[in-house]
Amino acid sequence: MLTGRTPQQSGGSNHQNYLFHLDNLTVEYGSIRALKSVQLTIYPGEILFLTGPSGAGKTSLLNVLGGHLAPTSGKAILPHERSSKHFVSSVFQDLRLMQKKSCEDNMWMAYDSSLYDSKNDFFREMEDLSRLLGVYDHLNQKIEDCNGGLKQKVAMIRALLSKPTALLADEPTSSLDKESSYRLFEVLNHFNHKKGLTLIWATHNKELIKQFPGKIAHLDQGRLVYSGHACFI
């Protein structure tokens, strides 16, 4: 899912260098309170792992950060609302892929002539990422014929090809084996170091978190109970 670049709007905070800022944020679905008074600030170039048990509020938090869910109360200041230069891309569990189209056709959905010098430039980038993540030999395969792991890789490549400021991912390795999971995160880690990509990743994979630098935000029953270095894991 891609959150479009929008005209610049004014935002309010004393910390002008943040990317996302949640202030006393609460999200309710009827009588269910999914998020409770969450206070969280995320800065450019950070890697943040969202952790916590199922139902803790991780997906709701990602939806707020992506601009897909409005808070019931509190404030969410998002990068693409503050400046047209910011773009947030998300890979959630529904993936939003076109089932009757090929892997390559789905990745072409990310093409934007303002981001690439030419279509050949875009294709080279797509080709490189496809080779790194083991998708290249399946470019002509229809999504409906792909397994879950291949679909996740296609969705992730499409998101990276959109050249986002921040990438939100909800359990993007749930259908991947250990080797593919590590390879994917190595690619994301490269984008973080070389291009300043901010990465916010909801995961249960503690071994993955231990292998890569980053912070964690741990949720429990909708409350943010810890935010800081991953030594908590």
C-alpha positions, 0 to 999 in steps of 0.5 A: 500500500502506498501513501501518496505524496501530499502538499506541505502542511503545517505541523506542530511540535518543538522537535522539528527533526522528528518524522513521526510523532504520536501524542497521547494517542488512543484508538478505539473500535467500538468498545475495544480500545486497541491503543491507549495513550501512546506517546512515541516519536520516530526520527529519520533513519531509525530502525524500529521494531514493533513487538508484543503479543498478538492483539497488542495493537501493533497493526493498529499502530502501523495503520495510524503511522501510515495515515490509514487510521485516524486516532479516536483521541490524541494526535498523530503528526505524520511525515507526508502531512508535513512535507511533500518531500516525504513518502510513506510506503507500507507492506501489510498482510493483505499485500494489495497485489493484483492476482491476475497480473505477473510479479513484474506487472505488480512491481511496475505499479511503483513506477513514477517518472518523477523518481527515475530518469527513465523506465530503463533506470526503473527496470534496472533497479527492479532487476537488481532487487529481484535478483537479490531477493530471489524473485528474478526467475519468477518475474513472468509468474502470475501472483495467483500462482505464487506462494506466500513467500514470493508474494511478500517479496514482490510486495516489498520490492514494489514498496522499495521501488517507490523510494519512500522516506519511511517503510512500514511492514507488518510481519513481512517475513511470516511466509519466508524461511530463515535465510530469506528473512535475513536476506530481506532485512539485509537489503532493508538495512542497506537502504537504511544505511545508504539512503536513510530509509526509516524502517518500522517493522512489526515482528515476533521474530526475536532472533531477527531483532537480535541480529540487526541494530535498531530500537524496539517499541513493545506494546501490551494490551494497547499500551506502549510499555517500553521504547528503547534499545533492543536489549529488552529482548 
